[in-house]
Amino acid sequence: MIEIDAGATGVERRVYWLSVFRRYGDGEGPERHFLVAEIDGRVVGFIIGELRDWEFGEPPCGWVFAIDVAPEFRLGGVATRLLGALRAGFRRSGVRKLRTILARDNTLILSFFRSQGMMTGPFIPLEMDLDV
Ligand SMILES: CC(C)(COP(=O)(O)OP(=O)(O)OC[C@H]1O[C@@H](n2cnc3c(N)ncnc32)[C@H](O)[C@@H]1OP(=O)(O)O)[C@@H](O)C(=O)NCCC(=O)NCCS
């Protein structure tokens, strides 16, 4: 995972991914999902998501906040299967909505999510600089 992410972003974020793994990779409880795709025993992609309760006053929904497939294994349906497994996990928890947020200029990930049926939702992201 660290390797796949470093390949995509150009930055090795070992400490970050180890902390994500500790938080989401324990397999405990239905609310956190950390799935990998394997081909011939090699991890070629991953997806991470969680169930969030009553965020923005909305009923519980599933969030996907990371998905990545190693470049040499792309366009083979790996991400579609990862997202399908995540959706199935959320459905088992009784959740009826899946959400994500993505960078405006990341047309690759946008094309992927659109291909899976995701549409613009009712929320808009806001941000501000915090003075230090
Ligand atoms: C987006 C990504 C996850 C897709 O993985 P993948 O395994 O190649 O996806 P799939 O093979 O399941 O593709 C499903 C659909 O997505 C769309 N899609 C995928 N790659 C695409 C591309 N390069 N251009 C346009 N559409 C694309 C297509 O509609 C595709 O369906 P099709 O093959 O029938 O045309 C992968 O390209 C990736 O990891 N990109 C980097 C992700 C990233 O930036 N992560 C950091 C933010 S979380």
The ligand as an SDF file (V2000), in Angstrom:
LIG
                    3D

 48 50  0  0  0  0  0  0  0  0999 V2000
   -9.0610    5.5370  -10.4370 C   0  0  0  0  0  0  0  0  0  0  0  0
   -8.5070    4.1180  -10.2580 C   0  0  0  0  0  0  0  0  0  0  0  0
   -8.7220    3.6860   -8.7800 C   0  0  0  0  0  0  0  0  0  0  0  0
   -9.2740    3.1800  -11.1940 C   0  0  0  0  0  0  0  0  0  0  0  0
   -8.7960    1.8610  -10.9910 O   0  0  0  0  0  0  0  0  0  0  0  0
   -9.0200    0.7210  -12.1120 P   0  0  0  0  0  0  0  0  0  0  0  0
   -8.8280   -0.6000  -11.4450 O   0  0  0  0  0  0  0  0  0  0  0  0
   -8.2030    1.0260  -13.3030 O   0  0  0  0  0  0  0  0  0  0  0  0
  -10.5680    0.9460  -12.4600 O   0  0  0  0  0  0  0  0  0  0  0  0
  -11.5260   -0.0500  -13.2640 P   0  0  0  0  0  0  0  0  0  0  0  0
  -10.7300   -0.9070  -14.1920 O   0  0  0  0  0  0  0  0  0  0  0  0
  -12.4230   -0.7380  -12.2890 O   0  0  0  0  0  0  0  0  0  0  0  0
  -12.3400    0.9950  -14.1660 O   0  0  0  0  0  0  0  0  0  0  0  0
  -13.7310    1.2050  -14.0100 C   0  0  0  0  0  0  0  0  0  0  0  0
  -14.1400    2.3790  -14.8630 C   0  0  0  0  0  0  0  0  0  0  0  0
  -13.5180    3.5980  -14.3990 O   0  0  0  0  0  0  0  0  0  0  0  0
  -13.2940    4.4870  -15.5090 C   0  0  0  0  0  0  0  0  0  0  0  0
  -11.8590    4.6830  -15.6970 N   0  0  0  0  0  0  0  0  0  0  0  0
  -10.8500    4.0000  -15.0980 C   0  0  0  0  0  0  0  0  0  0  0  0
   -9.6540    4.4540  -15.5200 N   0  0  0  0  0  0  0  0  0  0  0  0
   -9.9130    5.4340  -16.4230 C   0  0  0  0  0  0  0  0  0  0  0  0
   -9.0890    6.2830  -17.2160 C   0  0  0  0  0  0  0  0  0  0  0  0
   -7.7380    6.1940  -17.1850 N   0  0  0  0  0  0  0  0  0  0  0  0
   -9.6870    7.1870  -18.0140 N   0  0  0  0  0  0  0  0  0  0  0  0
  -11.0310    7.2910  -18.0650 C   0  0  0  0  0  0  0  0  0  0  0  0
  -11.8820    6.5000  -17.3500 N   0  0  0  0  0  0  0  0  0  0  0  0
  -11.3230    5.5890  -16.5270 C   0  0  0  0  0  0  0  0  0  0  0  0
  -13.8460    3.7590  -16.7600 C   0  0  0  0  0  0  0  0  0  0  0  0
  -15.1840    4.1600  -16.9320 O   0  0  0  0  0  0  0  0  0  0  0  0
  -13.7660    2.3040  -16.3120 C   0  0  0  0  0  0  0  0  0  0  0  0
  -14.6970    1.4860  -16.9880 O   0  0  0  0  0  0  0  0  0  0  0  0
  -14.3080    0.8500  -18.4260 P   0  0  0  0  0  0  0  0  0  0  0  0
  -12.9990    0.1460  -18.2120 O   0  0  0  0  0  0  0  0  0  0  0  0
  -15.4590   -0.0460  -18.7130 O   0  0  0  0  0  0  0  0  0  0  0  0
  -14.1860    2.0070  -19.3660 O   0  0  0  0  0  0  0  0  0  0  0  0
   -6.9870    4.0380  -10.6130 C   0  0  0  0  0  0  0  0  0  0  0  0
   -6.7940    4.6370  -11.8750 O   0  0  0  0  0  0  0  0  0  0  0  0
   -6.1000    4.7570   -9.6240 C   0  0  0  0  0  0  0  0  0  0  0  0
   -5.6920    4.1790   -8.6170 O   0  0  0  0  0  0  0  0  0  0  0  0
   -5.8000    6.0350   -9.8700 N   0  0  0  0  0  0  0  0  0  0  0  0
   -5.0810    6.8520   -8.9260 C   0  0  0  0  0  0  0  0  0  0  0  0
   -6.0570    7.0910   -7.8040 C   0  0  0  0  0  0  0  0  0  0  0  0
   -5.7190    8.2610   -6.9760 C   0  0  0  0  0  0  0  0  0  0  0  0
   -5.4340    9.3450   -7.4660 O   0  0  0  0  0  0  0  0  0  0  0  0
   -5.8110    8.0130   -5.6630 N   0  0  0  0  0  0  0  0  0  0  0  0
   -5.5920    9.0230   -4.7240 C   0  0  0  0  0  0  0  0  0  0  0  0
   -6.9110    9.6770   -4.3010 C   0  0  0  0  0  0  0  0  0  0  0  0
   -7.8790    8.6190   -3.2620 S   0  0  0  0  0  0  0  0  0  0  0  0
  1  2  1  0
  2  3  1  0
  2  4  1  0
  2 36  1  0
  4  5  1  0
  5  6  1  0
  6  7  2  0
  6  8  1  0
  6  9  1  0
  9 10  1  0
 10 11  2  0
 10 12  1  0
 10 13  1  0
 13 14  1  0
 14 15  1  0
 15 16  1  0
 15 30  1  0
 16 17  1  0
 17 18  1  0
 17 28  1  0
 18 19  1  0
 18 27  1  0
 19 20  2  0
 20 21  1  0
 21 22  1  0
 21 27  2  0
 22 23  1  0
 22 24  2  0
 24 25  1  0
 25 26  2  0
 26 27  1  0
 28 29  1  0
 28 30  1  0
 30 31  1  0
 31 32  1  0
 32 33  2  0
 32 34  1  0
 32 35  1  0
 36 37  1  0
 36 38  1  0
 38 39  2  0
 38 40  1  0
 40 41  1  0
 41 42  1  0
 42 43  1  0
 43 44  2  0
 43 45  1  0
 45 46  1  0
 46 47  1  0
 47 48  1  0
M  END
$$$$
